[in-house]
Amino acid sequence: MSHDWEIVAGLEIHAQLQTKTKAFCRCPNLYGADPNTLVCPVCLGMPGALPVLNRETVSQAARLVIAVGGTIHLHSKFDRKNYFYADLPKGYQISQYDEPFSTGGAVRISAGGQEKTIRITRAHLEEDAGKSMHLDNGASVVDMNRCGVPLVEIVSEPDFRSAEEAGAYLTVLRELLRFIGVCDGNMERGSLRCDANVSVRPRGSHDLRERTEMKNLNSIRNVERAIEAEAERQIAIYESGGVVHRQTLQWDDQTDELRPMRVKEGSDDYRYFPEPDLVPLELETEFVEATRRAMPELPQSRRKRYREEFGLNDEAVYFLATERRLSDYYESLLDGKRNPVSVAGWIQGEVQRLLKEYGWEIEQFPVGATRFGALMDSVDKGSLNRNSARDVLRMMLSDDRDVDSIASELGFGVKQDDTQLAEIIDQVVTSSPDEFERYRQGKKNLIGYFMGQVMKAAGGNANPKLLQKLLAERLERE
Amino acid sequence: MSLTRSEVEHVAKLARLRLSDAELSSLEKDLNAIFGYFDQLRAVDVTNVEPLAHVLDAVNVMDDDVPHECLPREIALRDAPDRTEEYFRFPRIL
């Protein structure tokens, strides 16, 4: 992009909440059901049907706002946004206009090697529309299952100066929504959607020029590409002396092209007015505070702690502080006493391998933190070596006896007995008279040779510390 | 306060109403009569009156997040002006 121009962009993000039911009726909020089977008079907009707000949407929206440091308004209300489209059977969308659920908040991003804060303007509750499709036979059809699914719209300030910043923001926000369990973040399925408002201005100027809105950005990559493409288009218009008009564009990810959708209706044209079918929302301070107290520690804070206090490397930090369940499992394994680096190694190595092998998510991993912790302790004490511990872990997947029982059934952990080990050492030393003689004459590093031989004879199941101690005693014995 | 003819046409367009010139003229007259009442309301001093979002005193009417039974698809689609086996069908737009 030309260096004479700079991008000024803002993002509007729609996140489908992870409730069991819709926002204003109790039809299931479920993706992928047979078309038009999750509907009722309320979400189909039948005359006389009345909406009732889902309590859980309020809780999840509150968590979201707290996670980005916004201010939850104790008083908010619902409004009707009126427009006609086939996917909106009521002829209006229930939304929040002049008294939104929250204002403020911010997200820290890192782009182009620099940290930056993106400010959030507001977040409000609203409902999703149905899903229209154009079939191969030319028919346009609509599935109302999605109609009424709860959404939170998160509007950012026009703080983005590059497409990369927009991508970074979306990445962080998506991670956060997933982490606190309010949205699955699946952009392909549309449970997280992004519209971008884009304008350009001569670099160094502070004016805000006409912006265009782009819809249908269904991946982080497409958000970046569409912003780039639209900025280029606007710059070309200005440089040839033209004027950019306010409009809505659709990004076609098949052809990488922007197509005009419609001349944007102004907010006057939506004829917003207070929704008479819903009473206002008056939240208690205590509700907000209780929600705040119940929040998990968020990824950015965990990462800092893992890096600074645990000394984990970047890969481990990212791996262990991105998915909530994995991160919580890691911390319960640490139990405030185990070595963070060694536990991280177990999760990144053996646990990942097993999850992949069995096609499990972490929450399906059958070995709980207490039993797995006991296994790690056995390795640390030296009563099991790592290879044996791997075999024990594998057996623990389907056997809920304790670590020692499984280890002894597998024949592990017995060689650590002093006498048994001493016998093996004796055999090895006796059958290597040449090496023994050279050791006695001063080639002390031959102890490594003996260690290896004994370990081999013990089938890898000797406790290395004990082995070294006993071996040294035997070799030095007069 | 009054509505111009082009504002009436704009509102008709937003409401997806196709109106004849005679209907537009008649509506322009009716709407402006209604706006006359708003002018009367505007004359009231509301300096110390809180805006009212709802006529009821009730707040926080909410339900627990527990699914109810949905309509069978046949019933949901029964009164649709146009349909396929599984979907509502609508005229192609754009």
Chai-1 contact restraints between the chains, C-beta under 6 A:
chainA,res_idxA,chainB,res_idxB,connection_type,confidence,min_distance_angstrom,max_distance_angstrom,comment,restraint_id
A,T19,B,D65,contact,1.0,0.0,6.0,A-B,restraint_1
A,K20,B,D65,contact,1.0,0.0,6.0,A-B,restraint_2
A,K20,B,P67,contact,1.0,0.0,6.0,A-B,restraint_3
A,T21,B,D65,contact,1.0,0.0,6.0,A-B,restraint_4
A,T21,B,P67,contact,1.0,0.0,6.0,A-B,restraint_5
A,R26,B,P67,contact,1.0,0.0,6.0,A-B,restraint_6
A,R26,B,H68,contact,1.0,0.0,6.0,A-B,restraint_7
A,C27,B,C70,contact,1.0,0.0,6.0,A-B,restraint_8
A,P28,B,P67,contact,1.0,0.0,6.0,A-B,restraint_9
A,P35,B,E86,contact,1.0,0.0,6.0,A-B,restraint_10
A,P35,B,Y87,contact,1.0,0.0,6.0,A-B,restraint_11
A,N36,B,R73,contact,1.0,0.0,6.0,A-B,restraint_12
A,N36,B,A76,contact,1.0,0.0,6.0,A-B,restraint_13
A,T37,B,R73,contact,1.0,0.0,6.0,A-B,restraint_14
A,L38,B,C70,contact,1.0,0.0,6.0,A-B,restraint_15
A,V39,B,C70,contact,1.0,0.0,6.0,A-B,restraint_16
A,V39,B,L71,contact,1.0,0.0,6.0,A-B,restraint_17
A,V39,B,A76,contact,1.0,0.0,6.0,A-B,restraint_18
A,C40,B,C70,contact,1.0,0.0,6.0,A-B,restraint_19
A,C40,B,L71,contact,1.0,0.0,6.0,A-B,restraint_20
A,V52,B,D63,contact,1.0,0.0,6.0,A-B,restraint_21
A,L53,B,M62,contact,1.0,0.0,6.0,A-B,restraint_22
A,N54,B,D65,contact,1.0,0.0,6.0,A-B,restraint_23
A,R55,B,M62,contact,1.0,0.0,6.0,A-B,restraint_24
A,R55,B,D64,contact,1.0,0.0,6.0,A-B,restraint_25
A,E56,B,D65,contact,1.0,0.0,6.0,A-B,restraint_26
A,K77,B,A53,contact,1.0,0.0,6.0,A-B,restraint_27
A,F84,B,R16,contact,1.0,0.0,6.0,A-B,restraint_28
A,A86,B,F90,contact,1.0,0.0,6.0,A-B,restraint_29
A,A139,B,R89,contact,1.0,0.0,6.0,A-B,restraint_30
A,S140,B,F90,contact,1.0,0.0,6.0,A-B,restraint_31
A,S140,B,R92,contact,1.0,0.0,6.0,A-B,restraint_32
A,V141,B,T84,contact,1.0,0.0,6.0,A-B,restraint_33
A,V141,B,Y87,contact,1.0,0.0,6.0,A-B,restraint_34
A,V141,B,R89,contact,1.0,0.0,6.0,A-B,restraint_35
A,V142,B,F88,contact,1.0,0.0,6.0,A-B,restraint_36
A,D269,B,L14,contact,1.0,0.0,6.0,A-B,restraint_37
A,P274,B,A53,contact,1.0,0.0,6.0,A-B,restraint_38
A,V279,B,H54,contact,1.0,0.0,6.0,A-B,restraint_39
A,V279,B,L56,contact,1.0,0.0,6.0,A-B,restraint_40
A,V279,B,A58,contact,1.0,0.0,6.0,A-B,restraint_41
A,V279,B,V59,contact,1.0,0.0,6.0,A-B,restraint_42
A,V279,B,V61,contact,1.0,0.0,6.0,A-B,restraint_43
A,P280,B,A53,contact,1.0,0.0,6.0,A-B,restraint_44
A,P280,B,H54,contact,1.0,0.0,6.0,A-B,restraint_45
A,P280,B,V59,contact,1.0,0.0,6.0,A-B,restraint_46
A,E282,B,V59,contact,1.0,0.0,6.0,A-B,restraint_47
A,E282,B,N60,contact,1.0,0.0,6.0,A-B,restraint_48
